[in-house]
């Protein structure tokens, strides 16, 4: 589910467009250590890629210093997972010291944003091109995503993230956000 709506896509392989990959790579100093949501069409080019069915990004350890995450946005009925499970995994890796950039749907009213973005992330970029044109089977989808997307940064250098992403959207620091203690969060 995304912001109260069911995902209607027939594909799980919505690949990140090159301009986001390049900005993420620049933020990380040139190299992406891990892509836990990869597939054969991915443009990310991380040192290590987890690709189903051989390696499940929700099961494997995330031991890389730099991690790029473009998780499945809908529910995976076969595995019984949802996007909130990816946010939980991101939070664990961030707490261990990994620097993480995640491309996700804007769903500011959901528990995964309330529990794992506002209190955990360092910055968020609300993309001007809110309907990102993902790549599907190696080609740009001319229609764009059916939802608005944002890029979220977890790490100690939100200024560097802002420098590389501000041309693509409004970058907001989350270091001084006032909010109540989240209820029900796992971390």
Secondary structure, 3 states (H helix, E strand, C coil): CECCECCCCCCCCCECCHHHHHHHHHHCCCCCCEEEEECCCCCCCCCEEEECCCCCCCCCCCCCCEEEECCCCCCECCCCECHHHHHHHHHHHHHCCCEEEEEEECCCCCHHHHHHCCCCCCEEEEECCCCCCCEECCEECCCCCCCCEEEEEECCCHHHHHHHHCCCEEEEECCCCCCCCCCCCCC
